[in-house]
Amino acid sequence: MHAHAPDSQAGGPQAIDPQAAGSRAPDPKAIDRYAVVGHPIAHSRSPQIHAAFAAQTGQRLAYDRLLAPLDGFAATVADFRAQGGRGLNVTVPFKLEAAALADTLTPRAAAAGAVNTLVFSDEGVLGDNTDGVGLVRDLEGRLACPLAGRRVLLLGAGGAARGVVLPLLEAGVASIGVFNRTRDRARELVAAFGQAPRTSALAALDDCPSSGIDLIINATSAGLHDSAPAVPHACLAGAQLAYDMVYGARPTAFLREAGEAGCARVSDGLGMLVEQAAESFRLWRGVLPDTAPVYARLRAEIDGTPATTPAR
Ligand SMILES: NC(=O)c1ccc[n+]([C@@H]2O[C@H](COP(=O)([O-])OP(=O)(O)OC[C@H]3O[C@@H](n4cnc5c(N)ncnc54)[C@H](OP(=O)(O)O)[C@@H]3O)[C@@H](O)[C@H]2O)c1
């Protein structure tokens, strides 16, 4: 099974200078530096994605991987900033520490209690969470699945589930039922959103429903181990879309089960990965890249098929 965490595949560290490409190496002091920090980090796809965004938008920047020791996240961030770093993506297992480290949190990061994007400026450190907007854009854009009025079943109650609740509510879903293997964590998640608007639409579930669900989002990490959360087949069969945040060359166990049960459509989380990166890029650079060609290229690479070049 080749399923992957959001940020867990190869692509070389990137120094990107569209003007100088092919002529001379960029001066590292003269370009804005960004990185993704995590543990492990060697297989992150983020440098590749941000290189593609930079080339497409004509932005001059460098984007690397930073391996932080498990007990050295804050020191790694401080070093990077002291060397002139402009921003970081944050991945497993540091998203909670990143929220604690930020001077200011965006409302969606505060609601999630987790940060995947840090922006450094003279005003301090801003922490944001772009996972939720990434999911919403992938669903409503690439998958053409409007969210207004949809009844959502959210599987899982970890950081990824927390990150998507507010953006889903803001997108106008009719309801979000949160079902988690450890029931108390689902209750804690719902309680944490007590102050947010429209929380009456949010409920922790003790049992997985067998009907009345339009969209099932798997925000568990079960797919990384080729297993799936237990969802009644009738529930899978009745849904219009089953979405797994984990992605890979083969459908995850959850997506295979959904397809076999008769769910109308299934999708993995590669599009969310690209969209959350695009929103980080927008925060740093003020321009939102076109994600479609970047998604297509990554999809082809992961699936092992050559990308087709769209006609101009
Ligand atoms: N595509 C993207 O851009 C993107 C973005 C963010 C995250 N993700 C993916 O989303 C997944 C979750 O991330 P996270 O940060 O929320 O992780 P996390 O905080 O560690 O939470 C893991 C969740 O998965 C549940 N779980 C784990 N194994 C399970 C199993 N075998 N059966 C049922 N439930 C299981 C846990 O349930 P318990 O509480 O019972 O342990 C918990 O709810 C990861 O695989 C991550 O790679 C993808």
Ligand as a Chemical Component Dictionary entry (heavy atoms), coordinates in Angstrom:
data_LIG
# 
_chem_comp.id                   LIG 
_chem_comp.type                 NON-POLYMER 
_chem_comp.pdbx_formal_charge   0 
_chem_comp.three_letter_code    LIG 
# 
loop_
_chem_comp_atom.comp_id 
_chem_comp_atom.atom_id 
_chem_comp_atom.alt_atom_id 
_chem_comp_atom.type_symbol 
_chem_comp_atom.charge 
_chem_comp_atom.model_Cartn_x 
_chem_comp_atom.model_Cartn_y 
_chem_comp_atom.model_Cartn_z 
_chem_comp_atom.pdbx_ordinal 
LIG N1  N1  N 0  -4.324  15.493 2.405  1  
LIG C1  C1  C 0  -3.950  16.444 3.261  2  
LIG O1  O1  O 0  -3.611  17.570 2.870  3  
LIG C2  C2  C 0  -3.942  16.147 4.734  4  
LIG C3  C3  C 0  -3.891  17.207 5.655  5  
LIG C4  C4  C 0  -3.877  16.895 7.010  6  
LIG C5  C5  C 0  -3.914  15.568 7.435  7  
LIG N2  N2  N 1  -3.970  14.567 6.512  8  
LIG C6  C6  C 0  -4.022  13.151 6.940  9  
LIG O2  O2  O 0  -5.064  13.002 7.854  10 
LIG C7  C7  C 0  -4.771  11.940 8.756  11 
LIG C8  C8  C 0  -5.060  12.342 10.181 12 
LIG O3  O3  O 0  -4.131  13.347 10.588 13 
LIG P1  P1  P 0  -4.169  13.936 12.065 14 
LIG O4  O4  O 0  -3.154  15.008 12.103 15 
LIG O5  O5  O -1 -5.563  14.243 12.473 16 
LIG O6  O6  O 0  -3.674  12.678 12.934 17 
LIG P2  P2  P 0  -3.917  12.453 14.479 18 
LIG O7  O7  O 0  -4.075  13.754 15.201 19 
LIG O8  O8  O 0  -2.860  11.511 14.900 20 
LIG O9  O9  O 0  -5.354  11.706 14.557 21 
LIG C9  C9  C 0  -5.527  10.427 14.042 22 
LIG C10 C10 C 0  -7.006  10.065 14.003 23 
LIG O10 O10 O 0  -7.144  8.844  13.318 24 
LIG C11 C11 C 0  -7.867  7.903  14.128 25 
LIG N3  N3  N 0  -7.402  6.566  13.795 26 
LIG C12 C12 C 0  -6.127  6.153  13.658 27 
LIG N4  N4  N 0  -6.086  4.856  13.292 28 
LIG C13 C13 C 0  -7.371  4.438  13.207 29 
LIG C14 C14 C 0  -7.972  3.196  12.872 30 
LIG N5  N5  N 0  -7.250  2.116  12.548 31 
LIG N6  N6  N 0  -9.314  3.120  12.850 32 
LIG C15 C15 C 0  -10.066 4.208  13.162 33 
LIG N7  N7  N 0  -9.545  5.417  13.500 34 
LIG C16 C16 C 0  -8.203  5.531  13.511 35 
LIG C17 C17 C 0  -7.577  8.348  15.529 36 
LIG O11 O11 O 0  -8.572  7.820  16.382 37 
LIG P3  P3  P 0  -8.326  7.710  17.978 38 
LIG O12 O12 O 0  -8.627  9.062  18.526 39 
LIG O13 O13 O 0  -9.281  6.683  18.398 40 
LIG O14 O14 O 0  -6.883  7.313  18.161 41 
LIG C18 C18 C 0  -7.648  9.875  15.360 42 
LIG O15 O15 O 0  -8.979  10.316 15.318 43 
LIG C19 C19 C 0  -3.291  11.598 8.561  44 
LIG O16 O16 O 0  -3.202  10.365 7.872  45 
LIG C20 C20 C 0  -2.777  12.716 7.719  46 
LIG O17 O17 O 0  -1.770  12.243 6.857  47 
LIG C21 C21 C 0  -3.989  14.830 5.186  48 
# 
loop_
_chem_comp_bond.comp_id 
_chem_comp_bond.atom_id_1 
_chem_comp_bond.atom_id_2 
_chem_comp_bond.value_order 
_chem_comp_bond.pdbx_ordinal 
LIG N1  C1  SING 1  
LIG C1  O1  DOUB 2  
LIG C1  C2  SING 3  
LIG C2  C3  SING 4  
LIG C2  C21 DOUB 5  
LIG C3  C4  DOUB 6  
LIG C4  C5  SING 7  
LIG C5  N2  DOUB 8  
LIG N2  C6  SING 9  
LIG N2  C21 SING 10 
LIG C6  O2  SING 11 
LIG C6  C20 SING 12 
LIG O2  C7  SING 13 
LIG C7  C8  SING 14 
LIG C7  C19 SING 15 
LIG C8  O3  SING 16 
LIG O3  P1  SING 17 
LIG P1  O4  DOUB 18 
LIG P1  O5  SING 19 
LIG P1  O6  SING 20 
LIG O6  P2  SING 21 
LIG P2  O7  DOUB 22 
LIG P2  O8  SING 23 
LIG P2  O9  SING 24 
LIG O9  C9  SING 25 
LIG C9  C10 SING 26 
LIG C10 O10 SING 27 
LIG C10 C18 SING 28 
LIG O10 C11 SING 29 
LIG C11 N3  SING 30 
LIG C11 C17 SING 31 
LIG N3  C12 SING 32 
LIG N3  C16 SING 33 
LIG C12 N4  DOUB 34 
LIG N4  C13 SING 35 
LIG C13 C14 SING 36 
LIG C13 C16 DOUB 37 
LIG C14 N5  SING 38 
LIG C14 N6  DOUB 39 
LIG N6  C15 SING 40 
LIG C15 N7  DOUB 41 
LIG N7  C16 SING 42 
LIG C17 O11 SING 43 
LIG C17 C18 SING 44 
LIG O11 P3  SING 45 
LIG P3  O12 DOUB 46 
LIG P3  O13 SING 47 
LIG P3  O14 SING 48 
LIG C18 O15 SING 49 
LIG C19 O16 SING 50 
LIG C19 C20 SING 51 
LIG C20 O17 SING 52 
# 
